[in-house]
Amino acid sequence: CISVSPPQRVGDGHEYLAMAINMAAFRPPALAPDDLVRIEGTLDRWHFSGLPLAFHHQLRDAAGRQDFFHFWFYSALAAPGIWLAEAAGLHPNYAFVALNVLLFVGAFYVVSRRLTWWLTAMVFCSPVLWWIDKAHTEAFTFSLLAIAFALLREAPWWSMIALAAATTQNPPIAVPLVAVAVVTPLSKATARPKRSRIVFFFGAGCWACWMAIARVFARPAYAIR
């Protein structure tokens, strides 16, 4: 049960938490030297530390800011939860627990309205449940993919948005994103040859493809300067 599960760090979950804590303080996800000291102390106090946050020295820029291999989008979504956790005196990991639960419940609602109960149960009663209370992107990715594929036929533009969000943390998801962006305008144009619809889907497809290419091949914007 999530309510009685003690916060625990798995893998590099402390890096996601460190970025969220810094962004909750209206600072960039790349940690300045003083941020490293402050957040390391916070993680130690909550018994959530792992490898030193400055372990990947190759990701440190000339100004001393420590970047991370992970993109900051997932941590940014959890930043408002950090404010609430601090106000309530709770472990900051609960910000990610709340985010994961919100995404998971939202995905369950979307899928359950389109699949039979037993198919929905097969999809959601899965190992992803173990990740719900972790500061890791598994529940985030699972939920967005579930939403994307559930809405693929009736609302492909929302599918593209969900896939684009998932791509921020898992770049290979850009492959189905590009596929949807390319196929959707063609299928919609064939089914309903209205100029406004053709222009809309063509523009949405181009936007999604551009976002995917920028995310995968450009240097990830780990730090907001």
C-alpha positions as CSV (number, residue, x, y, z in Angstrom):
1,C,0.0,0.0,0.0
2,I,1.4,3.4,-1.1
3,S,0.2,5.1,2.1
4,V,2.4,3.0,4.3
5,S,5.3,2.4,2.0
6,P,8.4,4.2,3.3
7,P,10.2,6.4,0.7
8,Q,13.1,4.5,-0.9
9,R,15.7,5.5,-3.4
10,V,16.1,3.2,-6.4
11,G,19.0,3.6,-8.8
12,D,19.5,7.3,-9.7
13,G,16.2,8.4,-8.3
14,H,18.0,11.0,-6.2
15,E,19.0,12.8,-9.3
16,Y,15.4,13.3,-10.4
17,L,14.6,14.5,-6.8
18,A,17.6,16.8,-6.8
19,M,16.4,18.5,-10.0
20,A,12.9,18.8,-8.7
21,I,14.0,20.4,-5.4
22,N,16.1,22.9,-7.3
23,M,13.3,23.8,-9.7
24,A,10.9,24.1,-6.8
25,A,13.3,26.8,-5.5
26,F,13.0,28.6,-8.9
27,R,16.5,27.6,-9.8
28,P,17.7,25.7,-12.9
29,P,17.8,21.9,-13.0
30,A,21.6,22.0,-13.5
31,L,23.0,22.4,-10.0
32,A,25.4,25.2,-9.1
33,P,28.1,24.3,-6.5
34,D,26.1,25.8,-3.7
35,D,23.0,23.9,-4.9
36,L,25.0,20.6,-4.7
37,V,26.0,21.2,-1.1
38,R,22.4,22.2,-0.1
39,I,20.6,19.4,-1.9
40,E,23.2,16.7,-0.8
41,G,22.4,17.8,2.8
42,T,18.7,17.5,2.1
43,L,19.0,14.1,0.6
44,D,21.2,12.9,3.5
45,R,18.7,14.2,6.0
46,W,15.9,12.3,4.4
47,H,18.1,9.1,3.9
48,F,17.7,9.3,0.2
49,S,21.3,9.8,-1.0
50,G,23.1,7.6,-3.4
51,L,26.2,8.3,-5.5
52,P,27.4,11.9,-5.1
53,L,25.4,14.2,-7.3
54,A,28.7,15.4,-8.8
55,F,29.7,11.9,-9.7
56,H,29.4,12.4,-13.4
57,H,32.0,15.1,-13.6
58,Q,31.9,15.0,-17.4
59,L,28.5,16.7,-17.3
60,R,29.8,19.7,-15.4
61,D,30.0,22.9,-17.4
62,A,32.6,25.7,-17.2
63,A,30.6,27.6,-14.6
64,G,30.6,24.5,-12.3
65,R,26.9,23.6,-12.9
66,Q,26.3,19.9,-12.6
67,D,24.1,18.4,-15.3
68,F,22.5,15.0,-15.3
69,F,21.9,12.4,-18.0
70,H,18.1,12.6,-17.5
71,F,16.0,15.4,-19.0
72,W,14.3,17.7,-16.5
73,F,10.7,17.5,-17.7
74,Y,9.6,14.7,-15.3
75,S,11.2,16.5,-12.4
76,A,9.6,19.8,-13.4
77,L,6.2,18.2,-13.2
78,A,7.0,17.1,-9.6
79,A,8.2,20.5,-8.5
80,P,4.8,21.8,-7.3
81,G,4.5,18.6,-5.2
82,I,7.8,19.6,-3.6
83,W,6.2,22.8,-2.3
84,L,3.3,20.8,-0.8
85,A,5.6,18.2,0.7
86,E,7.8,20.9,2.3
87,A,4.7,22.7,3.7
88,A,3.4,19.5,5.2
89,G,6.8,18.4,6.5
90,L,6.7,15.2,4.4
91,H,9.5,13.5,2.5
92,P,10.0,15.2,-0.8
93,N,9.7,11.8,-2.6
94,Y,6.0,12.0,-2.0
95,A,5.9,14.7,-4.7
96,F,6.8,12.0,-7.2
97,V,4.4,9.5,-5.6
98,A,1.6,12.0,-6.1
99,L,2.6,12.7,-9.7
100,N,2.9,9.0,-10.5
101,V,-0.5,8.2,-9.0
102,L,-2.1,11.1,-10.8
103,L,-0.7,10.0,-14.2
104,F,-1.6,6.4,-13.5
105,V,-5.2,7.1,-12.5
106,G,-5.6,9.4,-15.5
107,A,-4.3,6.8,-17.8
108,F,-6.6,4.2,-16.2
109,Y,-9.6,6.4,-16.7
110,V,-8.8,7.0,-20.4
111,V,-8.1,3.3,-21.1
112,S,-11.0,1.9,-19.1
113,R,-13.5,3.9,-21.2
114,R,-12.2,2.3,-24.3
115,L,-11.3,-1.3,-23.4
116,T,-13.2,-4.0,-21.6
117,W,-12.6,-4.3,-17.8
118,W,-10.5,-7.5,-18.2
119,L,-8.2,-6.0,-20.8
120,T,-7.8,-2.9,-18.7
121,A,-7.0,-5.0,-15.7
122,M,-4.4,-7.0,-17.7
123,V,-2.7,-3.8,-18.7
124,F,-2.7,-2.0,-15.4
125,C,-2.3,-4.9,-12.9
126,S,1.3,-5.2,-14.0
127,P,4.9,-4.7,-12.7
128,V,4.5,-1.0,-13.2
129,L,2.7,-0.9,-9.9
130,W,6.0,-1.5,-8.1
131,W,7.3,1.8,-9.5
132,I,4.3,4.0,-8.4
133,D,6.1,5.1,-5.2
134,K,9.5,5.6,-6.8
135,A,11.1,8.8,-8.2
136,H,11.6,7.1,-11.5
137,T,10.0,7.5,-15.0
138,E,8.5,4.1,-15.4
139,A,5.0,5.0,-14.2
140,F,5.3,8.3,-16.2
141,T,6.2,6.5,-19.4
142,F,3.7,3.7,-18.9
143,S,0.8,6.1,-18.3
144,L,1.6,8.3,-21.3
145,L,2.0,5.4,-23.6
146,A,-1.3,3.9,-22.4
147,I,-3.0,7.2,-23.1
148,A,-1.4,7.6,-26.5
149,F,-2.4,4.2,-27.8
150,A,-5.9,4.4,-26.3
151,L,-6.5,7.7,-28.1
152,L,-4.7,6.8,-31.3
153,R,-7.8,6.3,-33.5
154,E,-10.2,8.9,-32.2
155,A,-7.8,11.7,-31.1
156,P,-4.4,11.2,-32.7
157,W,-3.3,14.7,-31.9
158,W,-3.6,13.9,-28.2
159,S,-1.7,10.8,-28.9
160,M,1.1,12.8,-30.4
161,I,1.2,15.1,-27.4
162,A,1.4,12.1,-25.0
163,L,4.1,10.5,-27.1
164,A,6.0,13.8,-27.3
165,A,5.9,14.1,-23.5
166,A,7.1,10.5,-23.1
167,T,9.9,11.2,-25.5
168,T,11.4,13.8,-23.2
169,Q,12.5,11.0,-20.9
170,N,12.8,8.1,-23.4
171,P,14.0,9.4,-26.8
172,P,13.3,6.1,-28.7
173,I,9.6,6.8,-28.3
174,A,10.2,9.4,-31.0
175,V,9.9,6.5,-33.5
176,P,6.2,5.9,-32.9
177,L,5.6,9.6,-32.5
178,V,7.0,10.3,-36.0
179,A,5.0,7.3,-37.3
180,V,1.8,8.7,-35.9
181,A,2.7,12.2,-37.1
182,V,3.2,11.0,-40.7
183,V,0.3,8.5,-41.0
184,T,-2.4,10.6,-39.3
185,P,-2.5,13.5,-41.8
186,L,-2.6,11.0,-44.7
187,S,-5.4,8.9,-43.2
188,K,-7.5,12.0,-42.1
189,A,-7.0,13.6,-45.5
190,T,-8.3,10.4,-47.2
191,A,-11.2,9.9,-44.9
192,R,-12.3,13.6,-44.8
193,P,-10.8,15.6,-47.6
194,K,-11.5,19.1,-46.1
195,R,-8.8,21.6,-46.6
196,S,-8.9,22.9,-43.0
197,R,-8.5,19.4,-41.6
198,I,-5.6,18.6,-44.0
199,V,-3.8,21.8,-43.1
200,F,-4.3,21.2,-39.4
201,F,-3.1,17.6,-39.4
202,F,-0.2,18.4,-41.7
203,G,0.9,21.2,-39.3
204,A,0.5,19.0,-36.3
205,G,2.5,16.3,-37.9
206,C,5.3,18.6,-38.9
207,W,5.4,20.1,-35.4
208,A,5.6,16.6,-33.8
209,C,8.3,15.5,-36.2
210,W,10.3,18.7,-35.5
211,M,10.0,18.2,-31.7
212,A,11.1,14.6,-32.0
213,I,14.1,15.4,-34.1
214,A,15.1,18.3,-31.9
215,R,14.9,16.1,-28.8
216,V,16.8,13.2,-30.1
217,F,19.5,14.7,-32.2
218,A,20.0,18.2,-30.7
219,R,22.0,18.6,-27.4
220,P,19.4,18.1,-24.7
221,A,18.6,21.3,-22.7
222,Y,19.7,19.9,-19.4
223,A,20.2,23.3,-18.0
224,I,18.2,26.5,-18.2
225,R,20.6,29.3,-18.3
